[in-house]
Amino acid sequence: MFTYTIVVYTGNRAFAGSNDYIYLQLHGSRADSAETQINTSHLGFMPGSKRAFQITCEESLGELVSAKLHSEKFVTEDQWFCDKIVVTMPDNKIILFPCYRWLGCDKQLNLWPAKATLPFQDTHPNHRNEHLKRQKEEYRWREYVKGVPQVIDAETTDDLPAELRFSFTKGKDFLFNALKTRIYLKLKHLADDTSSWESLSELQKDTGCVISGNKTLEYVREHWDKDEFFGYQYLSGLNPMMIQRCSKLPENFPVTEEMVKDSMGGSTLKQEMKSGNIFLADYKMLDGLVGNVIHGNLQYLAAPLVLLYSNPNGKLFPIAIQLKQEPGEENPIFLPSDSEWDWKLAKTFVRNAEFGVHEVDFHFLRTHLLSEVFAVATLRNLPPPHPLYKLLFPHIRYTLQINIMARNKLISKDGAINKYAGVGGQSLTEVLKRATASLTYSSLCLPDNIAERGLETVPNYYYRDDGLKLWSIINKYVDGFLCFYYQSDEHVQKDTELRDWIREIHKYGFLGNINSDIPSSFQTLAELDKFVTMVIFTASGQHAAVNNGQFEYGGWMPNYPSALRMPPPTEKDEATEETFLETLPDIGTTVNGIAVLKLLSTKSTDHYPLGKFPEDLYDERVPVKVTENFQKDLKELSSFIQKRNKPLVLPYTYLDPKKIDNSVAI
């Protein structure tokens, strides 16, 4: 007789236990065990429990190939969340079967041993192929907007399998935070107020409750209209992706030496360009777009060009702003020497353009939508035994749920962006299309992106400094993990599941655009390492960089206005405090916008920082060691960042690994 000892682990989450009848069958290379009920005496499984059983067989099952779980109703329909099953073989060898899925009533789950295998190494491929067939039926692509990455074919989060949805804890936190913010606004009777702010003092008084106690947000409120802070935000603020070194002025931005000489201490534009001290931010993506209609009033968009100068102290200052792309008499170039309200209004139009490009392109498209593409392609093409599935699994957690919620609550017809942002409506769709068409592989790979924008040496660029260190750590982790499984470039080329994975990403994510330089196949391990590093960095570090500071930099509305109610000025010396306030969003738009930013920046208690993996997905020595080294490297980076930040008046924290989620989960 051959005895197999089974230890079953039930997930430690709300409602994970079950009183249903649960049955287990082991499939071996020589024989299968009988189907055995593993929760006897109707005791069921309690959340967080660990229970042992034995299965006795007359003959050896041989090598364990898979395990099958299925359930039958006891009294009422129930679901069970199984973390893992550990089998001790008759020869005392221990086999881990990861699960981390819900088992519904009258359903079944097929589990594989934790040891990862490539498809051509699998001696029993039938289970693998059947699994992928089911996955492709369950996870289907759907066109969201023509010319934009495709998404999961699911109308609501209820259409997703339970294990891909928010945990009870996270869901409760998310709803509570949304309700708490909304109640505050309703009690203040501000949410539906369509009148203008009477003064910035009134704005500060009525929104002070949400600002008080947040040091960064308090700093933003005090410095939002200072040129030094305006320039700082391009490097280490909410969107550090717009700025690039300028060695030649664009033809449509006719800045003269006379205009800017006073801003550069008597130096010339030509000299400073040659020295690498001139930078450009170009919002041409917004050119020609018509603003949204909010509360019955048309909003206005600008497509600015901004020229910036890095002074000898390493501080970045704006020295010229043109609010439209086409130069002309009715499109003046605004300068720091202009009147206070002219210059302040010009910078505010830039900050509104920043809202549109940041939220739609760099935040929604380049992190949320792309991470959804990677998640769907992974679920459809990589079975649980595939090493890349195990590597990517923590980095797709909750992504499908949060994106479906975003499409239904934020960017739907009645969503927050369309209700409270000037870039909403038809402009939102057009910006998404333009941004997708401009996507390139190099822009998603941080080292390449920094080099392309000529920002290798610009001072005080903490996003670059921390980001490059983080990219290197992730790349080391990915390389160590994948090198263990792919012994040669030939193994990469022979992996049919990997081939299908990247083909779908290329086709459905980047719409087959060959100009994007996104690979449609991999020939070498080095190519695979780089791409997977990009995938993980996008879902973790890059999302944190453009997401986590939304409330801190946008909670004081004039620094990050979602909409503007007056057109860009066509002449100088006409702006006043009154016209400035009339241009800012109305009271209701302001407070509802703040509420959304507050919600999207709130960390839930169900937070998995980068490198914290609650699932045991593999038990081989090398991957375990590689993961431990990854966690050690992240801890050292976190310590470095915290030490660097101590003397800073405005610390840059968004790429501290402790503050980065494994996945796009908010």
C-alpha positions as CSV (number, residue, x, y, z in Angstrom):
1,M,0.0,0.0,0.0
2,F,1.2,3.5,-0.8
3,T,0.1,6.4,1.5
4,Y,0.0,10.0,0.4
5,T,-0.3,12.6,3.2
6,I,-2.2,15.7,2.1
7,V,-2.2,19.1,3.9
8,V,-4.8,21.5,2.7
9,Y,-4.4,25.3,3.3
10,T,-7.5,27.4,3.3
11,G,-7.0,31.1,2.5
12,N,-6.9,33.6,5.4
13,R,-9.5,36.0,3.9
14,A,-13.1,36.8,4.5
15,F,-15.5,34.0,3.5
16,A,-12.7,31.8,2.4
17,G,-14.0,28.8,4.3
18,S,-16.7,26.3,3.1
19,N,-19.0,23.6,4.3
20,D,-19.4,22.1,0.9
21,Y,-18.2,18.6,0.2
22,I,-14.7,18.9,-1.2
23,Y,-13.1,16.1,-3.2
24,L,-9.5,15.6,-4.2
25,Q,-8.0,13.3,-6.9
26,L,-4.3,12.9,-7.6
27,H,-3.2,12.2,-11.1
28,G,0.2,10.4,-11.5
29,S,2.3,9.2,-14.4
30,R,1.4,5.6,-13.6
31,A,-2.1,5.8,-12.1
32,D,-4.7,8.0,-10.5
33,S,-5.9,7.9,-7.0
34,A,-9.6,7.4,-6.1
35,E,-11.6,10.6,-5.7
36,T,-11.5,11.2,-1.9
37,Q,-13.6,13.5,0.2
38,I,-11.2,15.6,2.2
39,N,-13.5,17.6,4.6
40,T,-15.2,14.8,6.5
41,S,-17.7,15.0,9.4
42,H,-19.1,18.2,7.8
43,L,-16.6,20.2,9.7
44,G,-15.8,22.1,6.5
45,F,-12.7,24.4,6.1
46,M,-12.3,27.5,8.2
47,P,-10.5,30.6,6.9
48,G,-6.8,30.4,7.6
49,S,-7.0,26.7,8.6
50,K,-4.5,23.9,7.8
51,R,-5.8,20.3,7.8
52,A,-4.1,17.0,7.1
53,F,-5.6,13.9,5.4
54,Q,-4.3,10.7,3.9
55,I,-5.0,9.0,0.6
56,T,-4.0,5.3,0.4
57,C,-3.5,3.6,-3.0
58,E,-2.8,0.0,-3.8
59,E,-0.1,0.9,-6.3
60,S,2.3,3.8,-6.7
61,L,0.9,6.7,-8.7
62,G,4.4,7.4,-10.0
63,E,5.3,11.1,-10.6
64,L,2.5,13.4,-9.6
65,V,1.3,15.2,-12.7
66,S,-1.7,17.2,-11.4
67,A,-4.4,17.3,-8.7
68,K,-8.1,17.8,-9.2
69,L,-10.5,19.5,-6.7
70,H,-14.2,19.6,-7.0
71,S,-17.0,20.5,-4.7
72,E,-20.7,19.5,-4.1
73,K,-23.3,21.4,-2.2
74,F,-23.8,20.5,1.5
75,V,-26.8,22.7,2.5
76,T,-26.5,25.9,0.6
77,E,-24.2,26.9,-2.3
78,D,-20.8,27.9,-1.0
79,Q,-17.4,28.9,-2.3
80,W,-14.0,27.9,-0.9
81,F,-10.7,29.7,-1.3
82,C,-7.8,27.2,-1.4
83,D,-4.3,28.6,-1.0
84,K,-2.3,25.4,-1.7
85,I,-2.1,21.7,-1.2
86,V,1.1,20.0,0.0
87,V,1.5,16.3,-0.7
88,T,4.1,14.1,1.1
89,M,4.9,11.1,-1.2
90,P,5.5,7.6,0.1
91,D,9.2,8.2,-0.2
92,N,8.8,11.4,1.9
93,K,9.3,13.7,-1.1
94,I,7.2,16.9,-0.7
95,I,5.2,18.3,-3.6
96,L,3.6,21.7,-3.5
97,F,0.4,22.4,-5.5
98,P,-0.3,26.1,-5.6
99,C,-3.9,27.1,-6.0
100,Y,-4.9,30.6,-4.7
101,R,-8.3,30.4,-6.4
102,W,-12.0,30.1,-5.5
103,L,-13.7,26.8,-5.9
104,G,-17.4,27.2,-6.5
105,C,-20.2,24.7,-5.8
106,D,-20.3,21.9,-8.4
107,K,-17.1,23.3,-10.0
108,Q,-13.6,21.8,-10.3
109,L,-10.0,23.1,-10.3
110,N,-7.0,21.4,-11.9
111,L,-3.7,22.1,-10.0
112,W,-0.1,21.5,-11.1
113,P,3.0,20.9,-9.0
114,A,4.9,24.1,-8.2
115,K,7.9,23.1,-10.3
116,A,7.7,25.2,-13.4
117,T,8.1,23.7,-16.9
118,L,8.3,25.1,-20.4
119,P,5.8,23.6,-22.9
120,F,8.3,21.5,-24.7
121,Q,9.5,20.0,-21.4
122,D,6.0,18.9,-20.2
123,T,5.7,15.2,-20.5
124,H,1.9,15.4,-20.0
125,P,0.8,18.3,-22.0
126,N,-2.9,17.4,-22.3
127,H,-3.9,19.1,-19.0
128,R,-1.9,22.2,-20.0
129,N,-3.6,22.4,-23.4
130,E,-7.1,21.9,-22.0
131,H,-6.5,24.6,-19.4
132,L,-5.4,27.2,-22.1
133,K,-8.4,26.3,-24.2
134,R,-10.7,27.1,-21.3
135,Q,-8.8,30.2,-20.5
136,K,-9.2,31.5,-24.0
137,E,-12.9,30.9,-23.8
138,E,-13.2,32.7,-20.4
139,Y,-10.9,35.6,-21.1
140,R,-11.7,37.2,-24.4
141,W,-10.4,40.4,-26.0
142,R,-12.8,43.3,-26.8
143,E,-12.3,46.5,-28.7
144,Y,-12.7,49.3,-26.2
145,V,-12.2,52.3,-28.6
146,K,-11.0,51.9,-32.2
147,G,-7.3,52.8,-32.2
148,V,-6.8,52.1,-28.5
149,P,-5.5,48.9,-26.8
150,Q,-8.1,46.2,-26.5
151,V,-9.5,45.2,-23.0
152,I,-11.0,42.2,-21.3
153,D,-14.5,41.3,-22.5
154,A,-16.3,42.0,-19.3
155,E,-19.0,44.6,-18.7
156,T,-18.8,44.6,-14.9
157,T,-16.5,43.2,-12.2
158,D,-19.1,40.4,-11.5
159,D,-18.1,39.0,-14.9
160,L,-14.6,38.2,-13.6
161,P,-13.7,35.0,-11.7
162,A,-13.7,35.6,-8.0
163,E,-9.9,35.3,-7.5
164,L,-9.4,38.2,-9.9
165,R,-11.7,40.5,-8.0
166,F,-10.9,42.7,-5.0
167,S,-10.7,40.9,-1.7
168,F,-13.4,41.7,0.8
169,T,-11.0,43.9,2.7
170,K,-9.9,45.9,-0.3
171,G,-13.4,46.2,-1.6
172,K,-14.6,47.4,1.8
173,D,-11.8,50.0,2.1
174,F,-12.4,51.3,-1.4
175,L,-16.1,51.9,-0.9
176,F,-15.5,53.3,2.6
177,N,-13.0,55.8,1.4
178,A,-15.2,56.9,-1.5
179,L,-18.2,57.3,0.8
180,K,-16.2,59.2,3.4
181,T,-14.9,61.7,1.0
182,R,-18.3,62.1,-0.6
183,I,-20.1,62.7,2.7
184,Y,-17.6,65.4,3.6
185,L,-18.3,67.2,0.3
186,K,-22.1,66.8,0.6
187,L,-22.0,68.1,4.2
188,K,-20.2,71.2,3.0
189,H,-22.9,71.7,0.3
190,L,-20.1,72.2,-2.2
191,A,-20.4,69.2,-4.6
192,D,-23.3,70.7,-6.7
193,D,-22.3,74.4,-6.5
194,T,-21.7,75.8,-10.0
195,S,-20.6,79.3,-9.0
196,S,-17.0,80.6,-9.1
197,W,-14.6,80.8,-6.2
198,E,-14.7,84.4,-4.9
199,S,-11.1,84.3,-3.9
200,L,-8.2,81.9,-3.4
201,S,-8.7,82.5,0.3
202,E,-12.2,81.1,0.1
203,L,-10.8,78.0,-1.8
204,Q,-8.3,77.5,0.9
205,K,-10.9,77.8,3.7
206,D,-13.3,75.4,2.1
207,T,-10.8,72.7,1.1
208,G,-8.4,73.2,4.1
209,C,-9.9,70.2,5.8
210,V,-8.5,67.8,3.2
211,I,-5.2,69.6,2.9
212,S,-4.3,70.0,6.6
213,G,-1.8,67.5,7.9
214,N,-0.3,66.5,4.5
215,K,3.1,68.2,4.4
216,T,3.5,67.8,0.6
217,L,0.1,69.1,-0.1
218,E,0.6,72.0,2.3
219,Y,3.9,72.8,0.5
220,V,2.1,72.7,-2.9
221,R,-0.6,75.1,-1.7
222,E,2.1,77.6,-0.5
223,H,4.3,77.3,-3.6
224,W,2.0,76.5,-6.5
225,D,2.5,79.8,-8.2
226,K,6.3,80.0,-7.8
227,D,8.4,79.4,-10.9
228,E,10.9,77.2,-9.1
229,F,8.2,74.8,-8.0
230,F,6.6,74.9,-11.5
231,G,9.9,73.7,-12.9
232,Y,10.5,71.2,-10.1
233,Q,7.3,69.4,-10.9
234,Y,8.6,68.4,-14.4
235,L,11.4,66.5,-12.8
236,S,10.1,65.0,-9.5
237,G,6.4,65.8,-9.4
238,L,3.3,63.9,-10.5
239,N,4.3,63.5,-14.2
240,P,8.1,63.4,-14.8
241,M,7.6,62.2,-18.4
242,M,7.0,65.4,-20.4
243,I,10.3,67.2,-20.3
244,Q,13.1,66.8,-22.8
245,R,16.4,68.5,-23.5
246,C,16.1,71.2,-26.2
247,S,19.0,71.7,-28.5
248,K,17.0,73.6,-31.2
249,L,13.8,75.5,-30.8
250,P,10.8,74.1,-32.7
251,E,9.9,76.2,-35.7
252,N,6.5,76.9,-34.2
253,F,7.9,78.3,-31.0
254,P,9.7,81.6,-32.1
255,V,11.3,82.5,-28.8
256,T,14.0,85.2,-29.3
257,E,17.2,85.9,-27.4
258,E,15.8,89.3,-26.3
259,M,12.7,87.6,-24.7
260,V,14.7,85.3,-22.4
261,K,18.1,87.0,-21.7
262,D,17.0,88.4,-18.3
263,S,15.8,84.9,-17.2
264,M,19.3,83.4,-17.8
265,G,21.5,85.9,-16.0
266,G,22.7,87.6,-19.2
267,S,23.6,84.4,-21.0
268,T,22.3,83.6,-24.4
269,L,19.8,80.9,-25.5
270,K,22.4,79.6,-27.9
271,Q,25.0,79.3,-25.2
272,E,22.7,77.6,-22.8
273,M,21.4,75.1,-25.4
274,K,24.9,74.2,-26.2
275,S,25.6,73.6,-22.5
276,G,22.5,71.4,-22.2
277,N,20.6,73.7,-19.9
278,I,17.5,74.3,-22.0
279,F,14.5,72.0,-21.8
280,L,11.1,71.8,-23.6
281,A,7.7,70.5,-22.7
282,D,5.4,70.2,-25.7
283,Y,1.7,69.5,-25.3
284,K,1.0,69.1,-29.0
285,M,-1.1,66.0,-28.3
286,L,-3.9,68.4,-27.2
287,D,-3.8,70.6,-30.4
288,G,-7.1,71.3,-32.0
289,L,-9.2,69.5,-29.4
290,V,-12.5,71.0,-28.2
291,G,-13.0,71.0,-24.5
292,N,-15.7,69.2,-22.6
293,V,-19.0,70.7,-21.5
294,I,-19.4,70.8,-17.7
295,H,-22.5,72.1,-16.0
296,G,-23.7,73.3,-19.4
297,N,-20.6,75.4,-20.0
298,L,-17.9,74.8,-22.6
299,Q,-14.4,74.2,-21.1
300,Y,-11.2,75.2,-22.9
301,L,-8.0,73.4,-23.7
302,A,-4.6,74.7,-24.6
303,A,-1.7,72.9,-26.3
304,P,1.2,74.8,-24.8
305,L,4.9,74.8,-25.5
306,V,7.0,75.5,-22.4
307,L,10.7,76.5,-22.5
308,L,12.7,75.9,-19.2
309,Y,16.2,76.8,-18.0
310,S,18.3,74.9,-15.5
311,N,20.3,77.5,-13.7
312,P,23.9,77.0,-12.2
313,N,22.3,75.9,-8.9
314,G,20.5,73.0,-10.7
315,K,17.0,74.7,-10.3
316,L,14.6,74.5,-13.3
317,F,12.6,77.6,-14.2
318,P,10.1,78.3,-16.9
319,I,11.3,81.1,-19.2
320,A,8.7,81.2,-22.0
321,I,5.2,79.8,-22.5
322,Q,3.2,79.7,-25.8
323,L,-0.3,78.4,-25.2
324,K,-1.2,77.3,-28.8
325,Q,0.8,75.4,-31.3
326,E,0.4,77.8,-34.2
327,P,2.4,81.0,-33.6
328,G,0.8,84.4,-34.4
329,E,-0.3,87.7,-33.1
330,E,-3.2,86.2,-31.2
331,N,-0.9,83.6,-29.6
332,P,1.6,85.7,-27.6
333,I,4.6,84.2,-25.9
334,F,4.3,84.8,-22.2
335,L,7.4,85.5,-20.1
336,P,8.2,85.8,-16.3
337,S,8.6,89.5,-16.9
338,D,5.0,89.9,-17.8
339,S,2.3,91.1,-15.4
340,E,1.7,88.8,-12.4
341,W,-1.7,87.6,-13.5
342,D,-0.7,87.2,-17.2
343,W,2.2,84.9,-16.1
344,K,0.1,83.1,-13.5
345,L,-2.7,82.5,-16.0
346,A,-0.3,81.1,-18.6
347,K,1.2,78.7,-16.1
348,T,-2.3,77.6,-15.1
349,F,-3.2,76.7,-18.7
350,V,0.0,74.6,-18.7
351,R,-1.0,72.9,-15.5
352,N,-4.4,72.1,-17.0
353,A,-2.8,70.7,-20.1
354,E,-0.6,68.7,-17.7
355,F,-3.8,67.2,-16.1
356,G,-5.1,66.1,-19.5
357,V,-1.9,64.5,-20.9
358,H,-0.9,63.0,-17.6
359,E,-4.2,61.4,-16.6
360,V,-5.1,60.1,-20.1
361,D,-1.8,59.2,-21.6
362,F,0.9,58.6,-18.9
363,H,-1.5,57.3,-16.2
364,F,-4.5,55.6,-17.8
365,L,-3.0,54.4,-21.1
366,R,0.6,53.7,-20.3
367,T,0.0,52.0,-16.9
368,H,-3.6,50.9,-16.5
369,L,-4.5,49.9,-20.1
370,L,-1.1,48.4,-20.9
371,S,-1.1,46.4,-17.6
372,E,-4.5,45.1,-18.6
373,V,-3.1,44.0,-21.9
374,F,-0.2,42.1,-20.2
375,A,-2.7,40.6,-17.7
376,V,-5.2,39.3,-20.3
377,A,-2.4,37.9,-22.5
378,T,-0.9,36.1,-19.5
379,L,-4.2,34.6,-18.5
380,R,-4.9,33.4,-22.0
381,N,-1.6,32.1,-23.1
382,L,0.5,31.1,-20.0
383,P,-0.7,28.1,-17.9
384,P,0.2,28.0,-14.1
385,P,3.2,25.7,-14.7
386,H,4.8,28.2,-17.0
387,P,7.7,30.1,-15.3
388,L,6.6,33.4,-16.7
389,Y,3.1,32.9,-15.4
390,K,4.5,32.4,-11.9
391,L,6.8,35.5,-12.3
392,L,3.9,37.8,-13.5
393,F,1.1,36.5,-11.3
394,P,1.6,39.0,-8.5
395,H,1.9,41.8,-11.0
396,I,-1.6,41.4,-12.4
397,R,-3.5,41.2,-9.1
398,Y,-6.7,43.3,-9.1
399,T,-5.7,45.0,-12.4
400,L,-8.8,43.8,-14.4
401,Q,-11.1,44.8,-11.6
402,I,-9.7,48.3,-11.1
403,N,-9.8,48.9,-14.9
404,I,-13.4,47.8,-15.3
405,M,-14.3,50.1,-12.4
406,A,-12.4,52.9,-14.1
407,R,-14.2,52.4,-17.4
408,N,-17.5,52.3,-15.6
409,K,-17.0,55.0,-13.0
410,L,-14.3,57.4,-14.2
411,I,-14.3,57.5,-18.0
412,S,-17.8,56.3,-18.8
413,K,-20.4,58.7,-20.2
414,D,-21.5,59.6,-16.7
415,G,-18.0,59.1,-15.1
416,A,-16.0,61.6,-13.2
417,I,-13.6,62.5,-16.1
418,N,-16.5,63.3,-18.4
419,K,-18.3,65.2,-15.6
420,Y,-15.4,67.2,-14.2
421,A,-12.5,67.3,-16.7
422,G,-12.0,69.6,-19.6
423,V,-10.4,66.8,-21.5
424,G,-13.5,64.6,-21.2
425,G,-16.1,63.8,-23.9
426,Q,-14.8,63.4,-27.4
427,S,-11.5,64.9,-26.5
428,L,-10.8,62.0,-24.1
429,T,-11.2,59.4,-27.0
430,E,-9.1,61.5,-29.3
431,V,-6.2,61.9,-26.8
432,L,-6.3,58.1,-26.2
433,K,-6.0,57.5,-29.9
434,R,-3.2,60.0,-30.4
435,A,-1.3,58.6,-27.4
436,T,-1.7,55.0,-28.6
437,A,-0.4,56.0,-32.0
438,S,2.7,57.6,-30.4
439,L,3.5,54.6,-28.1
440,T,7.0,53.2,-28.5
441,Y,8.9,50.5,-26.8
442,S,11.7,52.8,-25.9
443,S,9.4,55.2,-24.2
444,L,8.3,52.3,-21.9
445,C,11.8,51.3,-21.0
446,L,13.1,53.8,-18.5
447,P,16.9,53.7,-19.4
448,D,16.0,54.2,-23.1
449,N,13.5,56.9,-22.3
450,I,15.8,58.9,-20.2
451,A,18.5,58.8,-22.9
452,E,16.1,59.7,-25.7
453,R,14.9,62.7,-23.7
454,G,18.5,63.8,-23.0
455,L,18.0,63.8,-19.2
456,E,21.0,61.7,-18.1
457,T,22.6,64.5,-16.2
458,V,19.9,67.1,-15.3
459,P,20.2,67.8,-11.5
460,N,17.5,67.0,-9.0
461,Y,15.7,64.4,-11.2
462,Y,14.7,62.0,-8.4
463,Y,12.3,60.1,-10.6
464,R,15.3,59.2,-12.9
465,D,17.7,58.5,-10.0
466,D,15.3,56.2,-8.1
467,G,13.7,54.8,-11.2
468,L,16.9,53.6,-12.8
469,K,18.0,51.9,-9.6
470,L,14.6,50.2,-9.4
471,W,14.7,49.2,-13.1
472,S,18.1,47.6,-12.5
473,I,16.8,45.7,-9.4
474,I,13.8,44.4,-11.3
475,N,16.0,43.4,-14.3
476,K,18.4,41.5,-12.1
477,Y,15.4,39.7,-10.5
478,V,13.9,38.8,-13.9
479,D,17.2,37.7,-15.4
480,G,18.0,35.5,-12.4
481,F,14.5,33.9,-12.5
482,L,14.3,33.3,-16.3
483,C,17.9,32.2,-16.7
484,F,17.0,29.2,-14.5
485,Y,14.3,28.0,-16.8
486,Y,15.6,29.1,-20.2
487,Q,18.9,27.5,-20.5
488,S,19.6,29.0,-24.0
489,D,18.2,31.3,-26.6
490,E,17.0,28.2,-28.4
491,H,14.7,27.5,-25.4
492,V,13.2,31.0,-25.9
493,Q,12.6,30.3,-29.5
494,K,11.0,26.9,-28.9
495,D,8.5,28.2,-26.3
496,T,5.2,28.2,-28.2
497,E,3.2,29.6,-25.2
498,L,5.7,32.5,-25.0
499,R,5.3,33.0,-28.7
500,D,1.5,33.3,-28.5
501,W,1.8,35.6,-25.4
502,I,4.0,38.2,-27.2
503,R,2.0,38.0,-30.4
504,E,-1.2,38.8,-28.6
505,I,0.4,41.7,-26.8
506,H,1.7,43.1,-30.1
507,K,-1.7,42.6,-31.8
508,Y,-4.2,43.6,-29.2
509,G,-2.1,46.0,-27.1
510,F,-0.1,47.8,-29.7
511,L,-2.5,47.1,-32.6
512,G,0.3,45.6,-34.7
513,N,2.0,49.0,-35.1
514,I,5.5,48.2,-36.4
515,N,6.6,51.8,-35.8
516,S,6.2,51.2,-32.0
517,D,9.2,48.7,-32.2
518,I,7.3,46.5,-29.7
519,P,8.6,43.0,-30.4
520,S,6.2,40.5,-31.9
521,S,8.6,37.6,-31.1
522,F,11.7,36.8,-29.0
523,Q,14.9,35.3,-30.4
524,T,17.1,35.7,-27.3
525,L,16.9,35.5,-23.6
526,A,18.2,39.1,-23.4
527,E,15.2,40.3,-25.4
528,L,12.8,38.5,-23.1
529,D,14.6,39.8,-20.0
530,K,14.2,43.4,-21.1
531,F,10.5,43.0,-22.1
532,V,9.5,41.3,-18.9
533,T,11.4,43.9,-16.9
534,M,9.3,46.6,-18.7
535,V,6.1,44.7,-17.9
536,I,6.8,44.5,-14.2
537,F,8.2,48.1,-14.0
538,T,5.1,49.4,-15.8
539,A,2.7,47.7,-13.4
540,S,4.6,48.6,-10.2
541,G,7.1,51.5,-10.2
542,Q,5.9,53.4,-13.2
543,H,2.3,53.3,-12.0
544,A,3.3,54.4,-8.5
545,A,5.3,57.3,-10.0
546,V,2.3,58.7,-11.9
547,N,-0.5,57.6,-9.5
548,N,0.5,58.0,-5.9
549,G,1.0,61.7,-5.8
550,Q,-2.3,62.7,-7.5
551,F,-3.9,64.0,-4.3
552,E,-0.7,65.6,-3.0
553,Y,-0.1,67.6,-6.2
554,G,-3.8,68.0,-7.2
555,G,-5.5,68.5,-3.8
556,W,-4.8,72.2,-4.2
557,M,-6.7,72.7,-7.4
558,P,-4.9,75.7,-8.9
559,N,-1.8,73.6,-9.2
560,Y,-3.7,70.9,-11.2
561,P,-7.0,72.2,-12.5
562,S,-9.1,69.5,-14.2
563,A,-10.9,72.1,-16.3
564,L,-10.8,75.8,-17.3
565,R,-13.8,77.9,-18.1
566,M,-12.2,80.6,-20.3
567,P,-10.3,80.4,-23.5
568,P,-6.5,80.9,-23.6
569,P,-5.7,84.6,-23.6
570,T,-4.9,86.1,-27.0
571,E,-3.4,89.3,-25.7
572,K,-1.2,90.4,-22.8
573,D,-2.0,92.8,-20.0
574,E,-5.7,91.8,-19.8
575,A,-5.5,89.2,-17.0
576,T,-6.7,90.1,-13.5
577,E,-7.4,88.3,-10.3
578,E,-11.1,88.3,-11.3
579,T,-10.5,86.8,-14.8
580,F,-8.2,84.3,-13.2
581,L,-10.9,83.1,-10.8
582,E,-13.4,83.0,-13.6
583,T,-11.1,80.8,-15.6
584,L,-10.6,78.2,-12.8
585,P,-13.1,75.4,-12.5
586,D,-16.3,76.2,-10.6
587,I,-16.7,75.1,-6.9
588,G,-18.5,71.8,-7.6
589,T,-16.1,70.7,-10.3
590,T,-13.2,71.6,-7.9
591,V,-14.4,69.6,-4.9
592,N,-15.5,66.6,-6.9
593,G,-12.2,66.5,-8.7
594,I,-10.4,66.6,-5.4
595,A,-12.6,63.8,-4.1
596,V,-11.6,61.6,-7.0
597,L,-7.9,62.3,-6.6
598,K,-8.1,61.6,-2.9
599,L,-9.8,58.2,-3.5
600,L,-7.3,57.2,-6.2
601,S,-4.3,58.1,-4.0
602,T,-5.5,56.2,-0.9
603,K,-3.7,53.0,0.0
604,S,-5.9,50.2,1.1
605,T,-5.1,47.8,4.0
606,D,-4.9,45.0,1.4
607,H,-1.7,46.4,0.1
608,Y,1.1,44.2,-1.3
609,P,4.3,46.3,-1.6
610,L,6.7,45.4,-4.4
611,G,8.5,42.2,-3.6
612,K,5.9,40.9,-1.0
613,F,4.4,37.8,-2.5
614,P,1.9,36.1,-0.3
615,E,1.5,33.1,-2.6
616,D,3.8,30.1,-2.6
617,L,4.0,29.5,-6.4
618,Y,7.3,27.7,-6.6
619,D,9.5,25.7,-4.3
620,E,12.7,25.3,-6.3
621,R,15.9,26.5,-4.6
622,V,17.1,28.9,-7.3
623,P,13.8,30.9,-7.8
624,V,13.4,31.1,-4.0
625,K,16.9,32.5,-3.6
626,V,16.5,34.9,-6.5
627,T,13.3,36.2,-4.8
628,E,15.0,36.6,-1.5
629,N,17.8,38.7,-3.2
630,F,15.1,40.8,-4.9
631,Q,13.5,41.6,-1.6
632,K,16.9,42.4,-0.1
633,D,17.8,44.8,-2.9
634,L,14.4,46.5,-2.6
635,K,14.9,47.0,1.1
636,E,18.3,48.6,0.5
637,L,16.9,50.9,-2.1
638,S,14.1,51.9,0.3
639,S,16.7,52.7,2.9
640,F,18.7,54.7,0.4
641,I,15.7,56.8,-0.7
642,Q,14.6,57.5,2.9
643,K,18.1,58.6,3.9
644,R,18.3,60.8,0.7
645,N,14.9,62.3,1.5
646,K,15.7,63.4,5.1
647,P,17.3,66.8,4.3
648,L,14.9,67.5,1.4
649,V,12.3,70.2,1.9
650,L,10.0,68.2,-0.5
651,P,11.0,64.5,-0.3
652,Y,10.4,62.3,-3.4
653,T,8.8,59.1,-2.1
654,Y,6.9,57.7,-5.0
655,L,9.5,55.1,-6.0
656,D,10.3,54.0,-2.5
657,P,9.6,50.2,-2.8
658,K,7.6,50.3,0.4
659,K,5.2,52.6,-1.3
660,I,4.9,50.7,-4.6
661,D,2.2,48.1,-5.2
662,N,3.2,44.9,-7.0
663,S,0.4,45.7,-9.5
664,V,-2.0,48.3,-10.9
665,A,-4.5,47.8,-8.0
666,I,-5.8,51.4,-7.5
